[in-house]
Amino acid sequence: MYDLMDSIPIIILLATGAGAGFVSGLVGIGGGFIIVPVQYWLLTSMGIDPTVAIRIAFGTSLAVILPTALSGAVGHYHQKAVLLKPAVFMSLTGIVGGFLGGIIATHSPGDYLRVLFGFVVLASALWMFISKYPQKNETHNNNFHYLFWGFLAGMMSGLVGVGGGLVLVPILVVAMGLSMHKAVGTSTAMITSVGGISSYIINGLSVPGLPPYSLGYINLLQLAILAGTSIPMAQLGVKVAHQLPVKKLKYISIVLQVLVAQKMIGIFGWLHLPF
């Protein structure tokens, strides 16, 4: 059984933060789909109740995603790949949606949340796979569209502990007609996770069975370790993103999401695979 201060969990978290930060900057989907499964595994291996563990994984993931995504947003902005108006409007309703999603998640069974997380990630990957991504930027959308999609992305972000970009990148490209690079850049500038972070803190206060250094359902020690590598690696991800063609970005994102979705749903376990 691990302890959070052991060297092995720290090394795992540092590597996870680096990978999540790189992916966040690369494809604009926050990296939560990497952080959540690793945190869940570490917390349950420490003897934390699975329901509490998945909620901590979601809450802490959102807390890591916010500064990591903003780090990536700075890089994308310098590449002229951030559309400020959509980012601001979607953030406004995204924060509200994130708070509501967090409330629902903190009062739902852990197994349901884990499987829901897997299916949300899988659905996002499938949508990206079957959709044809435009090569040019189209911004003929009214403010209501931005507010609606922002709320939906925020709700899913708070509900399953991922950045709103996991939902928004496909929406920005498929439904709103943005180029892949601008969709990635704009999604990193979203602050929908603020609502979810607040919700996980408030609803986790005084909950029994939390590990040390927890503020509600956010573990501050894990947050510090993960963010320590995710924030700088997001900048590297941005640099690589703008050197890759759209199709490669699309397929990298799809493969990563499908693998993580299968793990969280339990498909690897059903097939008796050692993952």
Backbone as CSV, one residue per row, in Angstrom:
resi,resn,N_x,N_y,N_z,CA_x,CA_y,CA_z,C_x,C_y,C_z
1,MET,0.851,-1.203,0.000,0.000,0.000,0.000,0.880,1.245,0.000
2,TYR,0.580,2.183,-0.879,1.390,3.382,-1.021,0.991,4.459,-0.028
3,ASP,1.935,5.398,0.191,1.680,6.624,0.920,2.019,7.775,-0.026
4,LEU,1.299,8.885,0.092,1.506,9.996,-0.827,2.934,10.538,-0.801
5,MET,3.622,10.365,0.323,4.973,10.897,0.436,6.038,9.904,-0.011
6,ASP,5.655,8.690,-0.409,6.618,7.719,-0.909,7.178,8.191,-2.247
7,SER,8.378,7.726,-2.565,9.031,8.181,-3.794,8.313,7.686,-5.049
8,ILE,7.776,6.468,-5.021,7.133,5.920,-6.216,5.901,6.737,-6.621
9,PRO,4.948,7.018,-5.709,3.813,7.875,-6.101,4.248,9.248,-6.595
10,ILE,5.276,9.821,-5.981,5.735,11.144,-6.402,6.265,11.102,-7.827
11,ILE,7.062,10.071,-8.137,7.602,9.925,-9.492,6.474,9.718,-10.492
12,ILE,5.495,8.894,-10.117,4.355,8.636,-11.006,3.578,9.915,-11.265
13,LEU,3.360,10.713,-10.219,2.609,11.956,-10.369,3.379,12.979,-11.205
14,LEU,4.690,13.054,-11.013,5.503,13.969,-11.807,5.428,13.608,-13.285
15,ALA,5.532,12.311,-13.578,5.455,11.858,-14.973,4.057,12.102,-15.543
16,THR,3.043,11.862,-14.715,1.661,12.079,-15.158,1.407,13.546,-15.460
17,GLY,1.893,14.415,-14.578,1.742,15.852,-14.807,2.426,16.293,-16.095
18,ALA,3.608,15.756,-16.341,4.336,16.107,-17.563,3.561,15.670,-18.795
19,GLY,3.047,14.440,-18.763,2.279,13.937,-19.898,0.994,14.707,-20.109
20,ALA,0.308,15.016,-19.011,-0.952,15.746,-19.110,-0.727,17.165,-19.615
21,GLY,0.340,17.801,-19.151,0.643,19.158,-19.597,0.977,19.195,-21.080
22,PHE,1.768,18.228,-21.520,2.135,18.169,-22.938,0.903,17.967,-23.810
23,VAL,0.031,17.039,-23.407,-1.187,16.771,-24.173,-2.116,17.973,-24.155
24,SER,-2.186,18.670,-23.018,-3.029,19.856,-22.918,-2.599,20.914,-23.926
25,GLY,-1.305,21.180,-23.982,-0.812,22.154,-24.933,-0.920,21.666,-26.367
26,LEU,-0.805,20.356,-26.556,-0.795,19.782,-27.904,-2.172,19.762,-28.542
27,VAL,-3.158,19.236,-27.813,-4.482,19.043,-28.413,-5.606,19.760,-27.666
28,GLY,-5.265,20.538,-26.630,-6.244,21.420,-26.006,-7.353,20.748,-25.230
29,ILE,-7.139,19.514,-24.746,-8.214,18.818,-24.047,-7.924,18.635,-22.563
30,GLY,-7.011,19.451,-22.051,-6.860,19.559,-20.604,-5.964,18.552,-19.922
31,GLY,-5.862,17.350,-20.416,-5.030,16.357,-19.771,-5.705,15.626,-18.629
32,GLY,-6.963,15.993,-18.328,-7.667,15.329,-17.228,-7.917,13.865,-17.487
33,PHE,-8.030,13.485,-18.767,-8.274,12.082,-19.071,-7.038,11.219,-18.789
34,ILE,-5.886,11.864,-18.580,-4.684,11.153,-18.143,-4.566,11.216,-16.620
35,ILE,-4.807,12.390,-16.055,-4.628,12.601,-14.616,-5.621,11.779,-13.796
36,VAL,-6.890,11.768,-14.200,-7.927,11.104,-13.400,-7.653,9.617,-13.189
37,PRO,-7.378,8.819,-14.235,-7.139,7.390,-13.998,-5.935,7.117,-13.104
38,VAL,-4.851,7.890,-13.294,-3.650,7.678,-12.477,-3.927,8.022,-11.022
39,GLN,-4.568,9.154,-10.787,-4.899,9.523,-9.411,-5.822,8.496,-8.763
40,TYR,-6.814,8.053,-9.505,-7.761,7.076,-8.963,-7.031,5.802,-8.543
41,TRP,-6.131,5.347,-9.394,-5.372,4.133,-9.075,-4.490,4.335,-7.843
42,LEU,-3.796,5.474,-7.770,-2.932,5.738,-6.629,-3.728,5.838,-5.329
43,LEU,-4.837,6.551,-5.369,-5.633,6.753,-4.160,-6.249,5.448,-3.665
44,THR,-6.766,4.641,-4.580,-7.335,3.352,-4.143,-6.238,2.416,-3.646
45,SER,-5.036,2.511,-4.202,-3.920,1.677,-3.735,-3.473,2.089,-2.336
46,MET,-3.819,3.321,-1.922,-3.525,3.801,-0.574,-4.614,3.402,0.414
47,GLY,-5.660,2.745,-0.073,-6.741,2.330,0.801,-7.879,3.310,0.887
48,ILE,-7.879,4.350,0.035,-8.975,5.323,0.019,-10.203,4.677,-0.614
49,ASP,-11.359,4.907,-0.020,-12.611,4.382,-0.558,-12.761,4.793,-2.027
50,PRO,-13.142,3.866,-2.920,-13.221,4.182,-4.356,-14.092,5.380,-4.701
51,THR,-15.222,5.537,-3.998,-16.090,6.687,-4.277,-15.401,7.995,-3.911
52,VAL,-14.754,8.022,-2.761,-14.006,9.218,-2.356,-12.827,9.437,-3.303
53,ALA,-12.173,8.341,-3.686,-10.999,8.434,-4.561,-11.346,9.051,-5.915
54,ILE,-12.456,8.630,-6.509,-12.807,9.168,-7.831,-13.187,10.636,-7.725
55,ARG,-13.804,11.032,-6.635,-14.154,12.445,-6.460,-12.901,13.296,-6.262
56,ILE,-11.937,12.781,-5.495,-10.673,13.501,-5.327,-9.939,13.591,-6.656
57,ALA,-9.967,12.497,-7.416,-9.308,12.495,-8.724,-9.922,13.551,-9.638
58,PHE,-11.245,13.658,-9.631,-11.920,14.655,-10.460,-11.584,16.074,-10.000
59,GLY,-11.728,16.326,-8.686,-11.500,17.664,-8.158,-10.069,18.128,-8.341
60,THR,-9.112,17.269,-8.006,-7.706,17.640,-8.129,-7.309,17.801,-9.591
61,SER,-7.874,16.952,-10.441,-7.608,17.073,-11.872,-8.009,18.447,-12.388
62,LEU,-9.192,18.907,-12.006,-9.652,20.225,-12.443,-8.727,21.331,-11.929
63,ALA,-8.245,21.178,-10.700,-7.357,22.181,-10.125,-6.013,22.227,-10.844
64,VAL,-5.574,21.098,-11.371,-4.333,21.048,-12.150,-4.563,21.609,-13.547
65,ILE,-5.715,21.288,-14.112,-6.024,21.683,-15.491,-6.040,23.193,-15.666
66,LEU,-6.568,23.921,-14.687,-6.726,25.372,-14.845,-5.406,26.086,-15.138
67,PRO,-4.390,25.992,-14.261,-3.133,26.698,-14.576,-2.405,26.101,-15.768
68,THR,-2.562,24.788,-15.974,-1.900,24.134,-17.107,-2.467,24.651,-18.421
69,ALA,-3.797,24.715,-18.508,-4.439,25.191,-19.727,-4.104,26.659,-19.985
70,LEU,-4.084,27.462,-18.930,-3.754,28.882,-19.106,-2.313,29.060,-19.572
71,SER,-1.432,28.179,-19.109,-0.052,28.200,-19.592,-0.011,27.928,-21.088
72,GLY,-0.789,26.918,-21.510,-0.874,26.619,-22.929,-1.523,27.746,-23.708
73,ALA,-2.510,28.401,-23.099,-3.225,29.483,-23.782,-2.291,30.632,-24.131
74,VAL,-1.338,30.924,-23.252,-0.373,31.989,-23.525,0.421,31.672,-24.790
75,GLY,0.875,30.421,-24.890,1.625,30.014,-26.066,0.787,30.061,-27.330
76,HIS,-0.456,29.570,-27.246,-1.342,29.587,-28.413,-1.706,31.018,-28.814
77,TYR,-1.840,31.907,-27.835,-2.166,33.304,-28.139,-1.048,33.953,-28.954
78,HIS,0.190,33.641,-28.598,1.318,34.187,-29.357,1.353,33.640,-30.778
79,GLN,0.719,32.474,-30.979,0.634,31.881,-32.314,-0.640,32.353,-33.037
80,LYS,-1.347,33.299,-32.426,-2.598,33.845,-32.991,-3.657,32.751,-33.184
81,ALA,-3.725,31.847,-32.226,-4.667,30.727,-32.321,-5.713,30.760,-31.224
82,VAL,-5.881,31.888,-30.540,-6.890,32.026,-29.483,-7.909,33.081,-29.903
83,LEU,-9.175,32.679,-29.969,-10.261,33.623,-30.257,-10.852,34.066,-28.922
84,LEU,-10.620,35.314,-28.562,-10.957,35.782,-27.222,-12.462,35.854,-26.975
85,LYS,-13.246,36.304,-27.946,-14.683,36.448,-27.732,-15.341,35.105,-27.396
86,PRO,-15.148,34.053,-28.197,-15.735,32.758,-27.826,-15.232,32.264,-26.472
87,ALA,-13.944,32.471,-26.186,-13.388,32.000,-24.918,-14.061,32.681,-23.732
88,VAL,-14.290,33.996,-23.834,-14.905,34.742,-22.728,-16.361,34.337,-22.543
89,PHE,-17.122,34.295,-23.622,-18.547,33.969,-23.523,-18.751,32.539,-23.019
90,MET,-17.979,31.589,-23.527,-18.148,30.206,-23.089,-17.684,30.008,-21.651
91,SER,-16.709,30.789,-21.224,-16.263,30.697,-19.836,-17.340,31.158,-18.865
92,LEU,-18.112,32.196,-19.251,-19.136,32.741,-18.363,-20.145,31.678,-17.948
93,THR,-20.691,30.968,-18.928,-21.665,29.922,-18.595,-20.976,28.626,-18.203
94,GLY,-19.741,28.448,-18.668,-19.006,27.237,-18.321,-18.718,27.132,-16.841
95,ILE,-18.460,28.254,-16.203,-18.209,28.254,-14.756,-19.456,27.797,-14.002
96,VAL,-20.628,28.296,-14.424,-21.890,27.891,-13.792,-22.135,26.398,-14.020
97,GLY,-21.949,25.951,-15.251,-22.136,24.539,-15.557,-21.176,23.660,-14.792
98,GLY,-19.935,24.119,-14.645,-18.950,23.354,-13.901,-19.315,23.191,-12.435
99,PHE,-19.864,24.257,-11.856,-20.271,24.192,-10.448,-21.403,23.190,-10.268
100,LEU,-22.382,23.234,-11.155,-23.508,22.296,-11.071,-23.046,20.863,-11.306
101,GLY,-22.157,20.676,-12.273,-21.634,19.340,-12.535,-20.895,18.779,-11.341
102,GLY,-20.144,19.646,-10.664,-19.424,19.208,-9.473,-20.362,18.792,-8.352
103,ILE,-21.468,19.511,-8.184,-22.453,19.139,-7.160,-23.024,17.755,-7.443
104,ILE,-23.387,17.516,-8.698,-23.936,16.208,-9.065,-22.916,15.105,-8.807
105,ALA,-21.664,15.351,-9.207,-20.627,14.330,-9.071,-20.343,13.990,-7.606
106,THR,-20.364,15.003,-6.739,-20.038,14.759,-5.337,-21.180,14.095,-4.575
107,HIS,-22.297,13.855,-5.243,-23.410,13.141,-4.614,-23.816,11.905,-5.420
108,SER,-22.890,11.408,-6.238,-23.175,10.240,-7.076,-22.226,9.099,-6.725
109,PRO,-22.643,7.842,-6.935,-21.784,6.692,-6.638,-20.509,6.702,-7.474
110,GLY,-19.401,6.282,-6.862,-18.109,6.314,-7.520,-18.023,5.467,-8.776
111,ASP,-18.601,4.254,-8.758,-18.543,3.386,-9.933,-19.261,4.003,-11.121
112,TYR,-20.383,4.660,-10.865,-21.110,5.322,-11.942,-20.272,6.444,-12.552
113,LEU,-19.594,7.203,-11.686,-18.773,8.309,-12.160,-17.609,7.810,-13.009
114,ARG,-16.975,6.725,-12.560,-15.825,6.173,-13.291,-16.235,5.726,-14.688
115,VAL,-17.352,4.997,-14.772,-17.813,4.505,-16.070,-18.308,5.658,-16.940
116,LEU,-18.994,6.627,-16.328,-19.458,7.803,-17.075,-18.278,8.554,-17.670
117,PHE,-17.225,8.713,-16.879,-16.013,9.360,-17.360,-15.494,8.656,-18.610
118,GLY,-15.429,7.327,-18.553,-14.944,6.560,-19.695,-15.790,6.759,-20.934
119,PHE,-17.112,6.750,-20.774,-18.000,6.890,-21.933,-17.969,8.309,-22.513
120,VAL,-17.813,9.315,-21.654,-17.707,10.688,-22.153,-16.450,10.843,-23.011
121,VAL,-15.333,10.308,-22.515,-14.077,10.382,-23.264,-14.194,9.605,-24.571
122,LEU,-14.810,8.418,-24.522,-14.963,7.596,-25.718,-15.857,8.277,-26.756
123,ALA,-16.952,8.885,-26.281,-17.859,9.580,-27.194,-17.153,10.744,-27.881
124,SER,-16.327,11.459,-27.123,-15.575,12.562,-27.704,-14.632,12.069,-28.792
125,ALA,-13.957,10.952,-28.524,-13.022,10.392,-29.500,-13.739,9.939,-30.766
126,LEU,-14.885,9.277,-30.594,-15.632,8.797,-31.756,-16.162,9.953,-32.594
127,TRP,-16.617,11.002,-31.922,-17.117,12.169,-32.642,-16.002,12.796,-33.480
128,MET,-14.825,12.894,-32.879,-13.696,13.457,-33.600,-13.312,12.582,-34.795
129,PHE,-13.445,11.273,-34.638,-13.033,10.339,-35.692,-13.947,10.426,-36.918
130,ILE,-15.260,10.533,-36.680,-16.194,10.491,-37.805,-16.427,11.861,-38.436
131,SER,-15.955,12.914,-37.775,-16.215,14.260,-38.270,-15.109,14.717,-39.212
132,LYS,-15.507,15.487,-40.204,-14.546,16.087,-41.122,-14.215,17.486,-40.628
133,TYR,-12.960,17.711,-40.353,-12.527,18.980,-39.791,-12.211,19.989,-40.890
134,PRO,-12.804,21.155,-40.833,-12.502,22.176,-41.843,-11.077,22.698,-41.696
135,GLN,-10.535,23.188,-42.780,-9.169,23.691,-42.764,-9.107,25.202,-42.568
136,LYS,-10.237,25.885,-42.617,-10.223,27.329,-42.456,-11.062,27.746,-41.261
137,ASN,-10.864,28.964,-40.832,-11.556,29.460,-39.649,-12.889,30.103,-40.024
138,GLU,-13.961,29.634,-39.405,-15.290,30.225,-39.614,-15.819,30.657,-38.255
139,THR,-16.202,31.905,-38.116,-16.636,32.413,-36.809,-18.043,32.987,-36.854
140,HIS,-18.874,32.481,-37.774,-20.240,33.006,-37.912,-21.170,32.347,-36.898
141,ASN,-20.938,32.614,-35.625,-21.771,32.071,-34.559,-22.195,33.219,-33.655
142,ASN,-23.453,33.169,-33.197,-23.898,34.240,-32.313,-23.540,33.932,-30.865
143,ASN,-23.754,34.921,-30.017,-23.346,34.786,-28.621,-24.099,33.675,-27.905
144,PHE,-25.351,33.429,-28.305,-26.122,32.362,-27.664,-25.452,31.014,-27.862
145,HIS,-24.912,30.765,-29.043,-24.214,29.501,-29.297,-23.044,29.323,-28.332
146,TYR,-22.268,30.392,-28.163,-21.126,30.313,-27.258,-21.575,30.043,-25.822
147,LEU,-22.640,30.725,-25.399,-23.133,30.540,-24.031,-23.660,29.126,-23.815
148,PHE,-24.386,28.602,-24.803,-24.957,27.261,-24.680,-23.871,26.196,-24.611
149,TRP,-22.949,26.229,-25.569,-21.903,25.208,-25.596,-20.956,25.344,-24.417
150,GLY,-20.752,26.562,-23.957,-19.915,26.765,-22.779,-20.518,26.122,-21.546
151,PHE,-21.835,26.277,-21.376,-22.509,25.662,-20.233,-22.406,24.142,-20.293
152,LEU,-22.630,23.576,-21.473,-22.561,22.130,-21.636,-21.155,21.613,-21.334
153,ALA,-20.156,22.299,-21.869,-18.775,21.882,-21.623,-18.421,21.989,-20.147
154,GLY,-18.880,23.070,-19.505,-18.621,23.243,-18.086,-19.290,22.165,-17.249
155,MET,-20.520,21.819,-17.606,-21.236,20.762,-16.891,-20.476,19.436,-16.953
156,MET,-20.036,19.066,-18.153,-19.297,17.811,-18.306,-17.949,17.889,-17.614
157,SER,-17.339,19.064,-17.620,-16.057,19.252,-16.946,-16.189,19.000,-15.449
158,GLY,-17.183,19.609,-14.827,-17.396,19.408,-13.400,-17.856,18.013,-13.059
159,LEU,-18.608,17.405,-13.963,-19.185,16.084,-13.702,-18.141,14.982,-13.723
160,VAL,-17.189,15.062,-14.654,-16.217,13.967,-14.784,-14.771,14.427,-14.664
161,GLY,-14.533,15.641,-14.152,-13.190,16.057,-13.790,-12.215,16.266,-14.933
162,VAL,-12.717,16.662,-16.086,-11.834,16.922,-17.226,-11.975,18.372,-17.636
163,GLY,-11.006,18.855,-18.395,-11.108,20.212,-18.907,-12.233,20.316,-19.914
164,GLY,-12.818,21.490,-20.025,-13.910,21.673,-20.974,-13.494,21.430,-22.409
165,GLY,-12.182,21.461,-22.666,-11.695,21.250,-24.017,-11.992,19.870,-24.556
166,LEU,-12.122,18.889,-23.678,-12.441,17.539,-24.124,-13.767,17.513,-24.861
167,VAL,-14.695,18.345,-24.410,-15.989,18.471,-25.069,-15.943,19.569,-26.127
168,LEU,-15.228,20.656,-25.820,-15.287,21.835,-26.674,-14.497,21.727,-27.972
169,VAL,-13.365,21.027,-27.961,-12.584,20.955,-29.196,-13.403,20.356,-30.335
170,PRO,-14.077,19.204,-30.121,-14.937,18.700,-31.202,-16.072,19.668,-31.551
171,ILE,-16.658,20.312,-30.534,-17.758,21.249,-30.788,-17.285,22.456,-31.596
172,LEU,-16.155,23.017,-31.203,-15.636,24.195,-31.893,-15.317,23.895,-33.355
173,VAL,-14.865,22.661,-33.595,-14.501,22.300,-34.964,-15.708,21.855,-35.770
174,VAL,-16.474,20.915,-35.213,-17.577,20.310,-35.962,-18.795,21.230,-36.021
175,ALA,-19.200,21.787,-34.881,-20.428,22.578,-34.829,-20.203,24.051,-35.164
176,MET,-19.022,24.573,-34.859,-18.782,26.002,-35.046,-17.845,26.318,-36.201
177,GLY,-17.221,25.303,-36.763,-16.424,25.521,-37.961,-15.062,26.141,-37.775
178,LEU,-14.473,26.034,-36.575,-13.122,26.558,-36.382,-12.104,25.566,-36.922
179,SER,-10.935,26.077,-37.294,-9.845,25.187,-37.672,-9.372,24.448,-36.420
180,MET,-8.699,23.325,-36.602,-8.236,22.526,-35.471,-7.304,23.337,-34.568
181,HIS,-6.376,24.069,-35.162,-5.421,24.824,-34.354,-6.111,25.913,-33.525
182,LYS,-7.097,26.601,-34.122,-7.813,27.644,-33.374,-8.743,27.045,-32.325
183,ALA,-9.308,25.871,-32.607,-10.144,25.192,-31.611,-9.310,24.796,-30.403
184,VAL,-8.128,24.251,-30.660,-7.217,23.861,-29.571,-6.811,25.087,-28.764
185,GLY,-6.387,26.154,-29.457,-5.940,27.354,-28.764,-7.035,28.012,-27.952
186,THR,-8.226,28.129,-28.529,-9.339,28.772,-27.838,-9.784,27.968,-26.628
187,SER,-9.783,26.643,-26.749,-10.226,25.803,-25.626,-9.288,25.928,-24.432
188,THR,-7.994,26.164,-24.672,-7.068,26.309,-23.544,-7.298,27.602,-22.771
189,ALA,-7.930,28.584,-23.421,-8.192,29.860,-22.753,-9.469,29.841,-21.934
190,MET,-10.199,28.745,-21.982,-11.433,28.616,-21.208,-11.122,28.422,-19.727
191,ILE,-11.941,28.980,-18.854,-11.753,28.801,-17.411,-12.988,28.131,-16.793
192,THR,-13.587,27.203,-17.564,-14.779,26.515,-17.059,-14.491,25.710,-15.800
193,SER,-13.233,25.280,-15.613,-12.907,24.439,-14.461,-13.034,25.182,-13.138
194,VAL,-13.096,26.528,-13.167,-13.237,27.303,-11.924,-14.496,26.885,-11.162
195,GLY,-15.599,26.723,-11.880,-16.842,26.317,-11.228,-16.738,24.947,-10.592
196,GLY,-16.156,24.006,-11.334,-16.001,22.654,-10.804,-15.079,22.609,-9.601
197,ILE,-13.978,23.356,-9.658,-13.037,23.400,-8.534,-13.749,23.886,-7.267
198,SER,-14.499,24.971,-7.391,-15.229,25.516,-6.237,-16.198,24.492,-5.671
199,SER,-16.890,23.793,-6.569,-17.880,22.814,-6.133,-17.246,21.653,-5.391
200,TYR,-16.110,21.158,-5.899,-15.444,20.027,-5.248,-14.856,20.418,-3.894
201,ILE,-14.443,21.661,-3.750,-13.950,22.114,-2.445,-15.102,22.205,-1.451
202,ILE,-16.157,22.908,-1.829,-17.285,23.145,-0.922,-17.950,21.843,-0.505
203,ASN,-18.221,20.973,-1.482,-18.944,19.737,-1.176,-18.069,18.668,-0.529
204,GLY,-16.755,18.891,-0.502,-15.868,17.915,0.118,-15.425,18.276,1.518
205,LEU,-15.792,19.460,1.979,-15.397,19.875,3.327,-16.046,18.969,4.371
206,SER,-15.255,18.573,5.346,-15.722,17.739,6.471,-16.106,16.320,6.064
207,VAL,-15.761,15.899,4.861,-16.031,14.520,4.443,-15.002,13.597,5.091
208,PRO,-15.419,12.518,5.740,-14.459,11.608,6.363,-13.713,10.766,5.328
209,GLY,-12.517,10.315,5.701,-11.769,9.413,4.836,-10.904,10.077,3.798
210,LEU,-10.761,11.409,3.859,-9.906,12.092,2.898,-8.440,11.907,3.276
211,PRO,-7.530,11.829,2.293,-6.097,11.707,2.605,-5.556,13.022,3.152
212,PRO,-4.361,13.012,3.744,-3.776,14.249,4.269,-3.603,15.304,3.181
213,TYR,-3.583,16.554,3.598,-3.372,17.711,2.720,-4.518,17.897,1.720
214,SER,-5.728,17.577,2.150,-6.888,17.738,1.277,-7.690,18.967,1.664
215,LEU,-8.117,19.704,0.654,-9.043,20.822,0.824,-10.321,20.421,0.115
216,GLY,-11.282,19.914,0.879,-12.441,19.299,0.255,-11.976,18.100,-0.556
217,TYR,-12.487,17.997,-1.778,-12.099,16.880,-2.646,-10.881,17.218,-3.512
218,ILE,-10.117,18.218,-3.127,-8.885,18.544,-3.844,-7.696,18.260,-2.933
219,ASN,-6.799,17.396,-3.387,-5.620,17.071,-2.599,-4.491,18.022,-2.996
220,LEU,-4.094,18.873,-2.072,-3.136,19.932,-2.368,-1.744,19.392,-2.671
221,LEU,-1.372,18.285,-2.046,-0.053,17.706,-2.303,0.028,17.166,-3.728
222,GLN,-0.982,16.403,-4.127,-1.005,15.902,-5.492,-1.094,17.045,-6.493
223,LEU,-1.865,18.069,-6.159,-1.991,19.233,-7.027,-0.630,19.878,-7.270
224,ALA,0.148,20.077,-6.204,1.449,20.725,-6.335,2.407,19.902,-7.193
225,ILE,2.396,18.585,-6.972,3.314,17.717,-7.725,2.934,17.677,-9.201
226,LEU,1.656,17.472,-9.466,1.186,17.384,-10.850,1.405,18.702,-11.601
227,ALA,1.033,19.814,-10.963,1.151,21.118,-11.623,2.605,21.508,-11.841
228,GLY,3.478,21.009,-10.980,4.897,21.345,-11.098,5.501,20.932,-12.427
229,THR,4.989,19.865,-13.011,5.496,19.445,-14.322,4.516,19.746,-15.452
230,SER,3.221,19.798,-15.146,2.235,19.995,-16.217,2.301,21.406,-16.799
231,ILE,2.518,22.408,-15.961,2.518,23.801,-16.435,3.648,24.064,-17.437
232,PRO,4.902,23.718,-17.113,5.959,23.964,-18.112,5.832,23.080,-19.352
233,MET,5.348,21.842,-19.190,5.241,20.943,-20.337,4.146,21.376,-21.305
234,ALA,3.185,22.160,-20.814,2.136,22.666,-21.707,2.740,23.552,-22.791
235,GLN,3.788,24.295,-22.447,4.446,25.154,-23.425,5.108,24.339,-24.532
236,LEU,5.696,23.216,-24.150,6.301,22.335,-25.150,5.231,21.762,-26.066
237,GLY,4.096,21.378,-25.481,2.995,20.854,-26.278,2.506,21.863,-27.307
238,VAL,2.461,23.136,-26.921,2.037,24.191,-27.848,2.990,24.271,-29.038
239,LYS,4.282,24.237,-28.765,5.277,24.339,-29.835,5.139,23.183,-30.827
240,VAL,4.945,21.984,-30.292,4.799,20.814,-31.161,3.498,20.899,-31.958
241,ALA,2.424,21.372,-31.310,1.108,21.451,-31.964,1.163,22.277,-33.239
242,HIS,1.882,23.387,-33.189,1.913,24.283,-34.339,2.917,23.852,-35.407
243,GLN,3.569,22.712,-35.155,4.451,22.132,-36.161,3.828,20.907,-36.823
244,LEU,2.676,20.488,-36.306,2.012,19.299,-36.826,0.811,19.685,-37.681
245,PRO,0.524,18.893,-38.733,-0.695,19.132,-39.519,-1.935,18.751,-38.735
246,VAL,-3.074,19.255,-39.177,-4.341,19.051,-38.474,-4.662,17.584,-38.267
247,LYS,-4.501,16.778,-39.304,-4.888,15.368,-39.203,-4.092,14.625,-38.131
248,LYS,-2.816,14.919,-38.016,-2.005,14.247,-36.997,-2.468,14.636,-35.595
249,LEU,-2.778,15.917,-35.405,-3.298,16.351,-34.107,-4.586,15.611,-33.763
250,LYS,-5.444,15.484,-34.755,-6.727,14.816,-34.566,-6.534,13.369,-34.144
251,TYR,-5.697,12.641,-34.848,-5.553,11.209,-34.569,-4.774,10.933,-33.284
252,ILE,-3.839,11.793,-32.933,-3.147,11.647,-31.650,-4.158,11.761,-30.510
253,SER,-5.018,12.772,-30.598,-6.042,12.973,-29.579,-6.981,11.777,-29.486
254,ILE,-7.414,11.257,-30.623,-8.353,10.139,-30.648,-7.763,8.902,-29.990
255,VAL,-6.533,8.551,-30.349,-5.899,7.340,-29.809,-5.761,7.426,-28.293
256,LEU,-5.296,8.571,-27.790,-5.126,8.739,-26.353,-6.458,8.609,-25.613
257,GLN,-7.488,9.228,-26.155,-8.791,9.187,-25.498,-9.387,7.780,-25.478
258,VAL,-9.261,7.053,-26.570,-9.827,5.700,-26.638,-9.153,4.777,-25.624
259,LEU,-7.839,4.864,-25.489,-7.115,4.010,-24.546,-7.559,4.280,-23.111
260,VAL,-7.633,5.557,-22.745,-8.028,5.911,-21.375,-9.488,5.547,-21.113
261,ALA,-10.359,5.760,-22.098,-11.782,5.425,-21.939,-11.957,3.943,-21.674
262,GLN,-11.248,3.115,-22.414,-11.350,1.666,-22.226,-10.883,1.250,-20.843
263,LYS,-9.827,1.902,-20.359,-9.319,1.590,-19.027,-10.349,1.921,-17.953
264,MET,-10.965,3.099,-18.026,-11.896,3.530,-16.989,-13.222,2.774,-17.054
265,ILE,-13.662,2.417,-18.249,-14.895,1.636,-18.374,-14.699,0.229,-17.832
266,GLY,-13.464,-0.288,-17.951,-13.153,-1.623,-17.452,-12.966,-2.655,-18.535
267,ILE,-12.852,-2.212,-19.784,-12.725,-3.152,-20.897,-11.436,-3.955,-20.790
268,PHE,-10.334,-3.311,-20.399,-9.069,-4.029,-20.260,-9.188,-5.143,-19.221
269,GLY,-9.933,-4.842,-18.141,-10.123,-5.859,-17.108,-10.936,-7.039,-17.610
270,TRP,-11.987,-6.753,-18.379,-12.803,-7.832,-18.932,-11.993,-8.733,-19.855
271,LEU,-11.024,-8.119,-20.568,-10.210,-8.884,-21.507,-8.975,-9.482,-20.822
272,HIS,-8.836,-9.240,-19.513,-7.716,-9.754,-18.722,-6.374,-9.258,-19.251
273,LEU,-6.361,-7.979,-19.669,-5.127,-7.380,-20.142,-4.408,-6.703,-18.979
274,PRO,-3.074,-6.741,-18.928,-2.320,-6.206,-17.789,-2.107,-4.705,-17.856
275,PHE,-3.201,-3.907,-18.002,-3.075,-2.461,-18.064,-3.892,-1.821,-16.936
